[in-house]
Amino acid sequence: MSLFRTLTVFSGNSNRPLAEPICAALEVPLGRAVIDRFSDGEIHVRIEENVRGQDIYVLQSLSTPVNDHLMELLIMTDALRRASARSITAVLPYYGYARQDRKAAPRTPISAKLVADLLTAAGIGRIIAMDLHAGQIQGFFNIPFDHLFAMPVLLEHLKRTSDADTVVVSPDAGGVERARAYAKRIPAGLAIIDKRRSGPNVSEVMHIVGDVKGKDCIILDDMIDTAGTLTQAAKAIVDAGARRVRAVASHAVMSGPAPQRIRDSVLDEVVVTDTIPLRPEVAATGKVKVLSVARLLAEAIKRIHQGDSVSSLFV
């Protein structure tokens, strides 16, 4: 039986430019659905095709406006469940609220867990997500969870554009494991930025652990939000004698002052994926290169649907 007869992909409004090439790679049409709003802002979803007995994959990045996109996903899931879909899988290229994965201070929420509960309660039976900010978020779910990585796509670009004097730099201690994995495969050296954060979205670079003098440095992170950490780290690396500094991240959140900071920074290039659509003002900086994870996500969906291994994609 063809994929077309058993699998349907729907998309919310957060990242339709990614949903379309995923459907093209799977050779299935994008599911027909209308998402609109009442005059008071309430979200209304209407599924415009028969989904009875179908395995449904709903693609939605929980990016800005994150609350609207989360509600779209929940309401679309409810509509599909009530339309007798056989299974519903949420494909989350970017998992919003992932930075609130623990009680970092007294009387604060664990919002990543709350989002997990909401998704499960809505009727989602499986999650596919890419490059979680914190891997333990998988444990917040009591349903199957496939954690994908943009590494194959990003590594392909880095291997083409790196030389023997390349050093992968982790912007904090928490990202060392990720940086080491990339450095091993390029291959490249490894360095770490030691920083102290004084508040949300505020960081202060302290010093660099490792040799970056005369090197082509790649700052590696899972996301770029306000770009404060990134641009401070880049300046510190250049001040330490680096020949060139680039940045690589899976998720281009790029909120607030990020475009201006990147434009004014010493960064030569910022490489991201299309898990989140790029804001026009970010693209206008001329420093940002976008790599697509559409084929990677499509292959993962195909393997999950056919009961094949997903982990072998990242060996």
Backbone bond lengths (Angstrom), bond angles and torsions (degrees), N, CA, C in turn:
res aa  C-N    CA-C-N  psi(-1)  N-CA   C-N-CA  omega(-1)  CA-C   N-CA-C  phi
1 M - - - 1.469 - - 1.532 109.53 -
2 S 1.315 118.43 135.27 1.464 122.07 -177.05 1.520 110.70 -72.56
3 L 1.333 115.29 158.98 1.461 119.78 176.38 1.518 110.98 -58.99
4 F 1.336 116.11 -35.19 1.453 120.64 -175.65 1.522 111.39 -58.97
5 R 1.327 118.02 -32.54 1.453 121.76 -175.42 1.527 112.82 -82.81
6 T 1.303 118.84 -14.96 1.460 120.43 -174.73 1.520 114.48 -125.69
7 L 1.308 118.15 -13.93 1.463 121.96 -173.37 1.528 109.65 -126.08
8 T 1.325 115.94 134.45 1.453 120.84 175.33 1.521 109.21 -132.97
9 V 1.314 116.60 134.34 1.460 122.23 178.08 1.522 109.00 -108.76
10 F 1.334 115.88 125.54 1.459 121.81 173.45 1.526 108.70 -112.96
11 S 1.311 115.67 160.83 1.463 120.40 178.70 1.517 110.29 -137.04
12 G 1.338 115.23 139.22 1.450 119.89 168.11 1.521 109.24 -78.83
13 N 1.314 116.03 -167.45 1.460 120.27 -176.56 1.526 113.42 -86.04
14 S 1.336 118.60 -5.45 1.459 119.13 -170.59 1.522 113.34 -73.71
15 N 1.344 117.61 -33.16 1.471 117.93 -173.80 1.525 111.62 -153.50
16 R 1.303 117.45 56.62 1.463 120.73 177.16 1.533 112.17 -63.04
17 P 1.342 119.81 -33.07 1.468 119.10 176.98 1.529 113.46 -60.65
18 L 1.336 118.25 -22.44 1.466 121.24 174.97 1.524 110.62 -87.62
19 A 1.333 117.12 -35.08 1.472 120.73 -178.24 1.527 111.45 -63.36
20 E 1.319 117.10 -37.66 1.469 119.95 -175.16 1.530 112.88 -64.89
21 P 1.354 120.08 -47.95 1.474 118.28 176.53 1.527 113.26 -68.38
22 I 1.329 118.33 -26.70 1.464 120.25 174.58 1.529 109.25 -63.35
23 C 1.322 116.64 -46.69 1.466 120.63 178.12 1.525 111.00 -63.23
24 A 1.329 116.81 -38.65 1.470 119.93 178.53 1.526 110.80 -62.52
25 A 1.343 116.70 -40.98 1.461 120.61 179.05 1.525 111.70 -67.78
26 L 1.324 116.99 -33.65 1.467 121.26 178.90 1.527 112.16 -82.44
27 E 1.338 115.37 -13.16 1.461 122.04 -177.02 1.525 111.17 60.94
28 V 1.332 115.36 43.14 1.460 122.04 173.11 1.528 107.61 -129.67
29 P 1.332 118.69 149.35 1.457 119.62 177.22 1.525 110.97 -75.90
30 L 1.322 116.26 152.26 1.464 120.47 174.86 1.518 108.81 -69.45
31 G 1.333 116.23 131.72 1.457 120.97 -178.57 1.523 112.21 -59.21
32 R 1.314 115.30 146.34 1.469 120.72 -177.47 1.533 109.67 -90.39
33 A 1.310 114.67 118.43 1.460 121.10 177.65 1.518 108.70 -149.49
34 V 1.312 115.50 147.50 1.464 121.44 177.25 1.522 108.11 -114.62
35 I 1.322 115.94 126.87 1.466 121.56 176.07 1.525 107.03 -118.67
36 D 1.318 115.67 112.33 1.470 119.01 178.80 1.519 109.39 -133.22
37 R 1.318 116.45 -174.17 1.458 121.72 -175.67 1.513 111.60 -134.81
38 F 1.330 114.62 144.75 1.450 120.02 170.09 1.524 108.21 -73.49
39 S 1.313 116.06 169.33 1.463 119.62 -175.09 1.526 112.56 -63.31
40 D 1.346 117.49 -23.46 1.465 119.56 179.36 1.523 112.58 -89.58
41 G 1.347 117.35 3.26 1.452 121.12 176.71 1.516 114.88 100.28
42 E 1.342 118.34 -6.97 1.465 120.43 177.85 1.530 110.42 -61.20
43 I 1.324 115.83 138.72 1.465 121.39 -179.55 1.518 109.92 -86.52
44 H 1.321 115.98 136.03 1.464 121.77 177.78 1.529 108.44 -127.41
45 V 1.325 116.00 133.39 1.467 121.82 -178.84 1.522 109.37 -121.47
46 R 1.316 115.27 137.52 1.465 120.51 174.40 1.524 108.99 -132.50
47 I 1.344 116.78 118.98 1.456 122.16 177.34 1.531 107.54 -84.29
48 E 1.322 117.08 124.98 1.462 120.77 -170.63 1.530 113.49 -106.71
49 E 1.329 116.73 26.31 1.460 119.83 173.75 1.528 108.79 -153.38
50 N 1.315 115.55 161.10 1.464 121.38 -178.64 1.533 109.95 -72.43
51 V 1.345 116.97 126.06 1.464 121.52 179.10 1.528 111.53 -119.93
52 R 1.312 117.83 8.94 1.461 120.84 -178.71 1.532 110.57 -58.74
53 G 1.351 115.87 125.06 1.453 120.79 178.74 1.511 115.03 76.14
54 Q 1.329 117.82 7.04 1.465 121.62 -178.85 1.533 111.16 -91.95
55 D 1.334 115.92 150.83 1.466 122.01 169.47 1.527 106.91 -90.68
56 I 1.313 116.02 115.40 1.462 122.04 -171.50 1.529 110.64 -104.69
57 Y 1.319 116.02 135.65 1.460 123.35 173.58 1.523 107.63 -119.41
58 V 1.338 116.03 118.67 1.467 121.29 -178.47 1.521 108.88 -107.60
59 L 1.322 116.82 116.28 1.461 121.29 -179.75 1.523 110.35 -93.29
60 Q 1.319 115.87 124.59 1.462 120.49 179.27 1.523 109.22 -157.40
61 S 1.326 117.20 116.77 1.458 121.56 171.98 1.523 108.58 -81.89
62 L 1.317 117.35 131.42 1.461 120.59 179.58 1.528 109.34 -86.76
63 S 1.333 114.05 61.12 1.461 122.60 -177.84 1.523 108.97 -104.85
64 T 1.314 116.21 178.02 1.452 120.46 -175.78 1.530 112.95 -62.31
65 P 1.335 118.87 135.07 1.465 128.00 -6.22 1.517 110.74 -75.54
66 V 1.317 116.70 109.64 1.458 121.93 -168.63 1.514 112.69 -60.71
67 N 1.326 118.18 -39.02 1.464 119.79 -177.61 1.517 111.62 -68.17
68 D 1.334 117.73 -38.70 1.462 121.08 176.25 1.526 110.74 -63.49
69 H 1.321 116.58 -44.33 1.457 120.04 -177.68 1.531 111.70 -69.88
70 L 1.316 116.96 -33.60 1.464 120.02 175.12 1.524 110.34 -65.29
71 M 1.319 117.39 -45.17 1.465 120.52 179.73 1.527 111.09 -65.55
72 E 1.323 117.92 -38.09 1.471 120.30 175.34 1.521 110.78 -56.65
73 L 1.339 115.81 -45.31 1.459 120.55 -178.79 1.524 111.07 -64.19
74 L 1.329 116.83 -44.77 1.457 120.36 -179.20 1.524 111.59 -63.32
75 I 1.325 116.75 -44.07 1.461 120.71 -177.65 1.524 110.83 -70.90
76 M 1.322 117.47 -39.07 1.461 119.75 176.93 1.524 110.50 -63.90
77 T 1.328 116.87 -39.95 1.465 120.63 177.32 1.519 110.99 -61.10
78 D 1.318 116.70 -43.49 1.469 120.13 178.99 1.525 110.85 -62.53
79 A 1.326 116.54 -41.47 1.467 120.36 178.93 1.525 110.96 -62.58
80 L 1.321 116.92 -42.82 1.465 121.13 -179.56 1.526 111.57 -68.16
81 R 1.319 116.89 -39.34 1.466 120.72 178.99 1.522 110.68 -63.63
82 R 1.333 116.32 -42.29 1.464 120.65 -179.57 1.529 111.90 -73.31
83 A 1.359 115.64 -15.91 1.468 119.71 175.98 1.528 111.81 -91.74
84 S 1.347 116.85 10.92 1.470 123.57 173.30 1.522 113.98 72.15
85 A 1.336 117.41 32.69 1.469 119.08 171.10 1.523 109.18 -61.17
86 R 1.328 116.80 143.05 1.458 120.20 -178.58 1.520 111.23 -70.85
87 S 1.320 117.58 -42.82 1.461 121.94 177.05 1.521 108.89 -148.06
88 I 1.327 115.59 152.19 1.471 121.18 179.24 1.525 108.33 -129.55
89 T 1.326 115.69 120.48 1.468 122.33 177.54 1.519 108.46 -113.94
90 A 1.323 116.67 127.68 1.466 120.87 175.87 1.527 108.91 -90.94
91 V 1.324 116.21 123.63 1.461 122.01 176.91 1.524 106.78 -101.76
92 L 1.317 115.96 108.48 1.466 122.03 -174.47 1.524 109.41 -113.07
93 P 1.327 118.25 88.07 1.470 119.16 177.93 1.532 111.89 -56.06
94 Y 1.351 115.84 -33.43 1.462 120.43 175.91 1.524 108.00 -131.87
95 Y 1.335 116.70 122.64 1.460 123.02 -178.80 1.523 108.60 -95.08
96 G 1.333 116.09 105.17 1.456 121.01 178.75 1.523 112.21 -69.08
97 Y 1.310 117.18 160.25 1.466 125.34 -177.89 1.531 112.61 67.14
98 A 1.339 117.62 10.37 1.466 120.59 -175.85 1.526 112.41 -67.47
99 R 1.323 117.93 -22.22 1.466 119.48 -179.50 1.522 112.12 -76.39
100 Q 1.337 117.22 -13.38 1.462 121.25 176.68 1.535 108.62 -100.52
101 D 1.316 115.37 64.98 1.465 121.18 -173.28 1.526 113.02 -101.62
102 R 1.335 118.01 1.72 1.468 121.92 -178.98 1.524 108.47 -160.63
103 K 1.327 116.13 166.43 1.462 120.41 174.99 1.521 108.13 -82.70
104 A 1.319 115.79 97.40 1.462 120.60 -178.17 1.523 111.76 -80.89
105 A 1.326 116.94 -14.62 1.462 122.36 179.76 1.530 107.41 -152.96
106 P 1.320 118.09 161.63 1.471 119.57 179.03 1.538 111.53 -61.14
107 R 1.336 115.27 146.85 1.471 123.34 174.15 1.531 112.82 59.46
108 T 1.331 115.98 38.93 1.464 121.13 174.70 1.528 109.54 -120.17
109 P 1.328 117.91 154.18 1.462 120.35 -176.53 1.524 112.13 -85.06
110 I 1.318 115.32 166.31 1.462 121.65 167.57 1.533 104.95 -109.47
111 S 1.317 115.32 80.49 1.464 121.24 -170.12 1.526 112.73 -66.20
112 A 1.336 117.72 -30.31 1.460 120.25 178.15 1.526 110.74 -62.23
113 K 1.324 117.38 -34.94 1.460 122.36 177.16 1.529 110.36 -71.43
114 L 1.331 116.76 -39.94 1.461 120.68 177.65 1.526 110.90 -60.55
115 V 1.331 116.85 -43.80 1.465 120.67 177.59 1.525 110.31 -61.44
116 A 1.326 117.02 -40.89 1.469 120.71 177.69 1.524 111.04 -59.72
117 D 1.323 116.82 -42.91 1.463 120.73 179.15 1.526 111.38 -64.76
118 L 1.324 116.92 -40.80 1.464 120.86 179.37 1.531 111.07 -62.97
119 L 1.327 116.71 -44.32 1.461 120.69 -178.80 1.527 110.74 -63.65
120 T 1.313 116.34 -41.98 1.468 120.28 -179.69 1.522 110.90 -67.79
121 A 1.343 116.62 -42.99 1.465 120.77 -179.27 1.529 111.73 -63.83
122 A 1.331 117.13 -30.14 1.465 120.60 -179.61 1.526 112.17 -69.41
123 G 1.340 117.06 -21.63 1.454 119.99 178.81 1.519 114.98 118.76
124 I 1.337 117.01 8.41 1.467 119.90 177.52 1.524 109.21 -72.45
125 G 1.327 116.41 133.04 1.448 121.15 -176.19 1.514 114.81 -104.24
126 R 1.319 117.84 -10.51 1.472 122.26 179.36 1.519 108.16 -157.62
127 I 1.325 115.67 147.49 1.459 122.03 177.86 1.529 109.15 -119.41
128 I 1.333 115.54 135.13 1.461 122.01 167.16 1.519 106.51 -118.29
129 A 1.320 117.42 120.88 1.467 120.88 179.91 1.520 109.19 -133.08
130 M 1.315 115.69 160.60 1.471 120.78 -177.44 1.519 111.24 -123.26
131 D 1.325 115.81 130.76 1.463 123.73 174.54 1.531 112.41 44.44
132 L 1.336 114.69 67.43 1.460 120.32 176.12 1.529 110.66 -60.80
133 H 1.320 115.61 144.63 1.461 119.78 176.33 1.528 110.38 -63.47
134 A 1.321 116.27 -33.90 1.462 121.59 177.89 1.524 108.00 -136.73
135 G 1.330 116.27 118.35 1.452 120.60 -175.32 1.516 113.99 -60.99
136 Q 1.356 117.74 -26.11 1.459 119.90 -177.33 1.520 112.90 -67.99
137 I 1.325 117.91 -9.77 1.463 120.38 177.10 1.525 110.87 -59.89
138 Q 1.327 117.14 -27.74 1.459 120.01 176.28 1.525 111.19 -56.02
139 G 1.323 116.90 -34.07 1.460 121.65 -178.74 1.510 113.65 -73.97
140 F 1.357 117.47 -9.43 1.458 120.08 177.35 1.529 111.74 -76.45
141 F 1.334 116.28 -11.78 1.462 121.54 -176.93 1.523 110.42 -106.09
142 N 1.341 115.99 143.76 1.458 121.84 172.41 1.524 110.75 -107.51
143 I 1.321 115.41 26.21 1.462 123.12 175.82 1.527 107.54 -126.11
144 P 1.336 118.25 162.71 1.477 119.24 178.64 1.527 112.36 -55.96
145 F 1.319 115.35 139.42 1.470 121.60 -177.35 1.526 107.92 -135.41
146 D 1.321 116.78 121.05 1.460 122.10 176.69 1.521 109.10 -106.11
147 H 1.338 115.39 113.89 1.464 120.54 -179.10 1.525 108.77 -97.74
148 L 1.325 116.12 112.64 1.456 122.01 -178.51 1.522 110.42 -98.79
149 F 1.334 115.49 163.23 1.461 121.12 -178.69 1.522 109.73 -131.29
150 A 1.334 115.16 140.35 1.462 120.52 177.73 1.520 111.40 -80.23
151 M 1.325 117.67 -0.48 1.462 122.29 -174.81 1.532 114.37 -49.96
152 P 1.342 120.56 -46.77 1.469 118.73 -178.75 1.523 113.36 -57.82
153 V 1.337 116.65 -38.45 1.469 121.41 -179.52 1.524 110.75 -71.76
154 L 1.331 116.67 -45.84 1.460 120.67 -178.08 1.528 111.80 -69.44
155 L 1.342 116.14 -39.44 1.467 119.66 -179.51 1.522 112.11 -63.52
156 E 1.314 116.16 -38.24 1.468 119.58 179.24 1.521 110.91 -56.88
157 H 1.341 116.46 -42.22 1.467 120.80 178.31 1.526 111.11 -70.22
158 L 1.324 116.96 -43.62 1.467 120.58 -176.37 1.520 112.14 -65.92
159 K 1.324 117.22 -38.48 1.463 120.04 179.04 1.527 111.65 -63.87
160 R 1.335 116.16 -34.12 1.470 120.28 179.52 1.520 112.17 -72.82
161 T 1.330 117.14 -27.37 1.464 120.42 -169.88 1.530 113.21 -113.47
162 S 1.329 117.73 9.96 1.463 121.01 -178.31 1.523 110.72 -113.84
163 D 1.344 115.56 157.64 1.461 120.57 177.32 1.526 109.80 -127.15
164 A 1.316 116.22 -169.25 1.469 121.08 -175.30 1.520 112.81 -68.12
165 D 1.331 117.61 -18.89 1.465 121.04 -178.79 1.529 112.36 -98.74
166 T 1.316 117.38 30.48 1.463 121.89 -178.53 1.532 110.70 -91.94
167 V 1.318 115.57 139.69 1.464 122.23 176.22 1.535 108.37 -128.78
168 V 1.328 116.06 128.31 1.465 121.11 174.40 1.518 107.88 -88.84
169 V 1.332 116.05 130.25 1.470 120.92 -175.72 1.522 109.63 -115.46
170 S 1.321 116.43 125.76 1.462 120.89 172.62 1.524 108.39 -86.89
171 P 1.346 118.49 129.65 1.469 119.86 -177.26 1.525 113.45 -74.78
172 D 1.336 117.79 -8.70 1.471 121.38 176.29 1.523 108.48 -158.92
173 A 1.317 115.41 171.88 1.465 120.22 -177.82 1.522 111.82 -65.71
174 G 1.336 117.20 -31.20 1.450 121.26 -178.26 1.516 114.33 -66.75
175 G 1.341 116.94 -20.76 1.455 120.26 -177.41 1.514 114.33 -99.29
176 V 1.339 116.75 10.44 1.460 120.06 -175.08 1.528 111.64 -64.03
177 E 1.316 116.73 -41.58 1.463 119.36 -178.63 1.525 111.15 -60.68
178 R 1.326 115.84 -42.15 1.470 120.29 178.81 1.527 110.23 -65.21
179 A 1.333 116.77 -45.91 1.462 120.76 -179.33 1.525 111.29 -62.98
180 R 1.324 116.64 -39.03 1.464 120.09 179.45 1.531 110.63 -64.19
181 A 1.333 116.84 -39.50 1.462 120.73 -179.80 1.526 111.08 -62.63
182 Y 1.338 116.62 -41.31 1.465 120.22 177.94 1.522 110.83 -69.41
183 A 1.346 116.82 -44.42 1.464 120.73 -177.82 1.525 111.13 -60.31
184 K 1.322 115.84 -36.22 1.468 120.37 179.73 1.514 111.64 -65.80
185 R 1.321 116.91 -35.25 1.462 120.77 -172.81 1.524 113.31 -90.92
186 I 1.349 118.81 -18.37 1.476 118.37 -176.65 1.536 113.46 -69.37
187 P 1.329 124.10 -48.33 1.468 131.17 -12.07 1.529 110.74 -84.30
188 A 1.351 114.38 160.43 1.465 119.70 -176.89 1.518 109.13 -157.23
189 G 1.341 115.35 170.55 1.456 120.42 174.08 1.516 110.82 -77.45
190 L 1.331 116.17 179.33 1.466 121.61 -176.56 1.522 110.15 -136.61
191 A 1.328 115.89 136.60 1.468 121.66 174.85 1.528 108.28 -140.76
192 I 1.335 115.44 162.37 1.465 121.04 -176.63 1.528 108.99 -134.42
193 I 1.331 115.00 136.83 1.465 120.44 172.42 1.521 108.42 -91.97
194 D 1.316 116.70 126.18 1.467 121.70 175.04 1.525 107.38 -97.27
195 K 1.333 116.25 113.73 1.465 119.40 -177.34 1.515 110.52 -129.47
196 R 1.302 114.87 159.66 1.461 121.32 176.46 1.520 108.49 -123.09
197 R 1.345 115.98 124.91 1.466 120.97 -177.67 1.523 109.49 -95.72
198 S 1.340 116.63 127.07 1.453 120.66 -178.54 1.522 113.39 -97.18
199 G 1.331 117.45 -7.58 1.464 121.46 179.13 1.504 109.67 179.93
200 P 1.355 117.73 173.97 1.466 120.55 179.14 1.521 111.83 -58.30
201 N 1.327 116.51 131.90 1.463 123.00 179.21 1.522 113.37 62.42
202 V 1.339 117.36 18.86 1.462 121.43 178.24 1.527 107.76 -128.14
203 S 1.324 116.87 128.99 1.456 119.13 179.21 1.517 109.95 -143.56
204 E 1.327 114.88 156.33 1.463 120.90 179.28 1.519 108.08 -128.74
205 V 1.306 117.49 120.13 1.458 121.00 178.51 1.522 108.82 -72.80
206 M 1.310 116.47 131.98 1.467 120.66 -178.10 1.530 110.69 -101.59
207 H 1.339 116.97 -64.55 1.459 118.26 176.87 1.525 110.03 -159.89
208 I 1.329 115.75 172.14 1.466 122.27 -174.66 1.519 109.17 -110.09
209 V 1.323 115.32 131.23 1.457 121.60 175.39 1.526 107.32 -102.64
210 G 1.331 116.91 111.83 1.457 120.79 -177.34 1.523 111.21 124.62
211 D 1.313 115.76 166.41 1.459 121.97 -176.71 1.524 110.39 -97.21
212 V 1.343 117.16 116.87 1.460 121.35 178.21 1.526 111.80 -119.17
213 K 1.308 118.58 -1.04 1.463 120.93 -176.48 1.527 111.13 -65.09
214 G 1.338 115.65 125.48 1.454 121.81 179.64 1.519 114.14 72.83
215 K 1.331 117.39 11.93 1.459 121.33 -175.08 1.528 112.13 -102.59
216 D 1.339 114.52 158.64 1.461 122.85 170.56 1.528 106.14 -91.03
217 C 1.329 117.58 106.31 1.468 122.11 -171.36 1.526 111.92 -99.42
218 I 1.325 114.70 139.62 1.461 121.89 177.57 1.516 108.01 -121.54
219 I 1.332 117.31 111.35 1.461 121.16 176.22 1.529 107.19 -82.67
220 L 1.326 116.05 123.85 1.461 121.24 -173.51 1.523 110.37 -116.39
221 D 1.338 116.05 128.01 1.463 120.75 178.09 1.517 109.00 -146.72
222 D 1.340 116.27 169.14 1.459 118.79 179.53 1.520 111.13 -83.55
223 M 1.337 117.08 -28.76 1.467 119.99 179.96 1.518 110.77 -149.67
224 I 1.333 115.16 157.42 1.467 122.10 171.50 1.519 105.96 -120.53
225 D 1.323 116.81 116.35 1.463 120.78 -178.73 1.530 109.37 -100.49
226 T 1.316 118.27 -93.44 1.466 119.88 179.86 1.528 111.86 -84.11
227 A 1.325 117.48 -7.58 1.468 125.02 178.51 1.524 113.04 69.16
228 G 1.325 117.57 12.85 1.455 120.03 177.31 1.516 112.07 -66.79
229 T 1.330 116.16 -51.06 1.467 120.85 177.66 1.522 110.88 -58.61
230 L 1.318 115.24 -44.97 1.465 120.52 -176.12 1.520 112.02 -62.08
231 T 1.317 117.65 -49.54 1.464 120.22 -175.00 1.531 111.69 -71.56
232 Q 1.344 117.06 -33.70 1.463 119.46 175.07 1.525 110.79 -66.43
233 A 1.326 115.54 -41.08 1.462 119.43 178.36 1.524 110.78 -63.93
234 A 1.319 116.87 -41.44 1.464 120.49 179.53 1.524 111.04 -61.93
235 K 1.326 116.52 -42.28 1.467 120.25 179.07 1.529 111.02 -64.18
236 A 1.335 115.68 -42.16 1.467 119.45 179.60 1.524 110.96 -62.63
237 I 1.324 116.55 -38.23 1.467 120.90 -179.17 1.531 110.73 -68.64
238 V 1.334 116.07 -42.61 1.468 119.70 177.17 1.530 110.61 -64.19
239 D 1.334 116.61 -41.34 1.468 120.44 177.75 1.529 111.59 -61.88
240 A 1.347 115.77 -26.55 1.466 120.45 179.11 1.521 112.29 -85.26
241 G 1.356 116.71 2.66 1.456 120.11 173.15 1.511 116.26 103.46
242 A 1.329 118.32 12.15 1.461 120.05 179.52 1.517 111.12 -64.27
243 R 1.327 115.58 145.48 1.457 121.74 179.85 1.523 111.73 -76.51
244 R 1.319 116.05 -36.59 1.458 122.02 -175.02 1.521 108.10 -157.73
245 V 1.345 116.86 145.17 1.461 120.42 179.48 1.524 109.90 -130.43
246 R 1.325 115.18 126.26 1.462 122.16 173.20 1.520 108.93 -121.27
247 A 1.327 116.32 164.96 1.460 121.09 176.51 1.517 108.96 -128.41
248 V 1.320 115.65 144.74 1.458 121.98 178.24 1.519 108.07 -134.67
249 A 1.325 116.63 130.81 1.468 121.50 177.89 1.518 109.60 -150.47
250 S 1.320 115.52 151.66 1.463 119.76 179.77 1.527 111.44 -75.37
251 H 1.339 116.97 -42.21 1.460 121.04 -169.71 1.533 111.72 -115.21
252 A 1.323 116.69 118.74 1.467 122.17 179.77 1.521 109.60 -92.40
253 V 1.345 116.92 74.30 1.461 120.49 177.84 1.523 109.01 -62.91
254 M 1.316 116.43 -50.00 1.476 124.19 170.53 1.534 112.89 49.17
255 S 1.327 116.83 56.39 1.461 120.70 -178.65 1.528 111.18 -92.49
256 G 1.327 114.61 166.24 1.460 121.46 173.70 1.509 114.74 50.98
257 P 1.354 117.32 -122.37 1.465 121.41 -174.16 1.520 114.28 -82.04
258 A 1.326 118.86 7.71 1.468 120.96 -174.66 1.528 113.59 -53.62
259 P 1.347 120.23 -48.18 1.471 119.48 -177.89 1.533 113.01 -57.43
260 Q 1.337 116.39 -45.49 1.460 119.87 -178.88 1.519 111.37 -66.98
261 R 1.320 116.72 -39.83 1.460 119.99 179.63 1.529 111.29 -63.97
262 I 1.318 116.79 -41.04 1.466 120.09 179.24 1.523 110.34 -67.35
263 R 1.331 116.48 -41.25 1.469 120.66 179.47 1.529 110.77 -60.87
264 D 1.332 116.78 -40.91 1.462 121.38 -175.57 1.532 113.49 -86.11
265 S 1.317 117.74 -3.98 1.459 121.27 -171.91 1.524 111.86 -83.15
266 V 1.330 114.40 174.26 1.475 121.38 177.21 1.524 111.22 -86.88
267 L 1.306 118.17 1.76 1.459 121.83 -178.96 1.524 110.82 -65.32
268 D 1.320 116.23 134.37 1.468 121.38 175.56 1.521 111.29 -81.17
269 E 1.338 116.41 -35.94 1.458 121.01 -174.66 1.519 109.31 -156.18
270 V 1.327 116.46 146.04 1.457 122.66 173.58 1.529 107.06 -125.25
271 V 1.323 116.50 116.40 1.463 122.17 -177.88 1.519 108.97 -104.34
272 V 1.326 116.69 124.65 1.462 122.76 179.52 1.519 109.15 -133.94
273 T 1.338 116.58 173.64 1.456 120.78 174.50 1.525 109.37 -108.74
274 D 1.324 115.38 176.60 1.467 120.30 -177.66 1.523 112.65 -96.47
275 T 1.354 117.70 30.33 1.464 119.87 174.06 1.522 111.15 -63.47
276 I 1.340 115.70 -26.61 1.465 122.94 174.72 1.524 106.99 -128.65
277 P 1.346 118.25 131.66 1.464 119.28 178.26 1.532 110.77 -59.81
278 L 1.315 116.04 140.25 1.459 121.30 -177.66 1.526 110.55 -78.30
279 R 1.319 116.34 129.19 1.462 120.31 176.20 1.534 109.39 -66.17
280 P 1.347 118.46 143.03 1.464 121.18 -178.09 1.528 112.90 -55.76
281 E 1.328 117.22 -38.19 1.460 119.84 -178.53 1.522 111.77 -69.68
282 V 1.334 117.31 -25.05 1.464 120.51 175.26 1.519 109.66 -73.82
283 A 1.317 116.15 -45.21 1.466 120.32 177.87 1.524 111.11 -60.10
284 A 1.336 116.23 -33.57 1.461 121.12 -177.10 1.525 113.17 -69.05
285 T 1.333 117.88 -13.28 1.466 119.47 178.13 1.527 110.91 -66.53
286 G 1.335 117.14 -23.92 1.455 121.06 -179.18 1.511 114.72 77.37
287 K 1.346 117.12 1.74 1.460 120.73 -177.51 1.523 113.22 -107.04
288 V 1.329 117.51 -6.76 1.464 120.96 -170.72 1.525 110.70 -102.16
289 K 1.332 115.70 127.01 1.456 122.63 176.21 1.525 108.48 -112.91
290 V 1.344 117.02 129.70 1.465 121.98 -177.52 1.522 110.08 -107.49
291 L 1.345 115.79 127.30 1.464 122.55 174.57 1.522 108.43 -108.09
292 S 1.309 117.05 141.06 1.458 120.32 -175.89 1.528 112.08 -91.44
293 V 1.345 114.89 136.87 1.472 121.18 174.25 1.527 110.72 -103.91
294 A 1.333 117.53 15.07 1.467 121.27 -175.76 1.524 111.60 -59.71
295 R 1.324 117.82 -47.55 1.460 120.32 -177.19 1.528 111.16 -67.66
296 L 1.327 116.77 -34.38 1.459 120.65 177.41 1.528 110.89 -65.47
297 L 1.325 116.39 -45.58 1.464 120.59 178.14 1.523 111.17 -65.19
298 A 1.327 116.57 -40.54 1.465 120.41 179.10 1.519 111.09 -62.11
299 E 1.337 116.58 -42.50 1.467 120.07 179.49 1.521 110.94 -65.14
300 A 1.337 116.52 -38.64 1.463 119.84 178.19 1.527 110.62 -64.56
301 I 1.330 116.84 -44.04 1.468 120.59 178.30 1.523 110.48 -60.34
302 K 1.323 115.87 -44.75 1.465 120.42 -179.63 1.522 111.12 -61.05
303 R 1.333 116.89 -44.46 1.468 120.16 -178.43 1.523 111.39 -67.06
304 I 1.322 117.09 -41.12 1.462 120.47 178.40 1.530 109.83 -63.11
305 H 1.313 115.89 -43.23 1.466 120.36 -178.18 1.527 111.73 -64.92
306 Q 1.317 116.62 -34.01 1.464 120.76 -177.93 1.532 112.88 -94.92
307 G 1.338 117.42 0.47 1.455 121.13 177.86 1.512 113.93 77.45
308 D 1.334 117.61 25.02 1.458 121.70 179.10 1.527 110.96 -95.92
309 S 1.333 116.24 170.16 1.455 121.86 -178.97 1.529 111.25 -70.48
310 V 1.320 115.67 136.36 1.474 121.80 173.63 1.524 110.67 -97.96
311 S 1.321 116.76 -35.11 1.461 120.68 -176.35 1.523 112.16 -61.04
312 S 1.331 117.49 -27.60 1.469 120.12 -179.30 1.528 112.10 -66.40
313 L 1.333 117.98 -14.54 1.471 121.29 175.53 1.529 111.43 -65.92
314 F 1.336 117.13 -23.43 1.463 120.81 -169.92 1.527 112.88 -117.87
315 V 1.320 116.67 16.03 1.460 120.14 179.04 1.528 109.52 -71.50
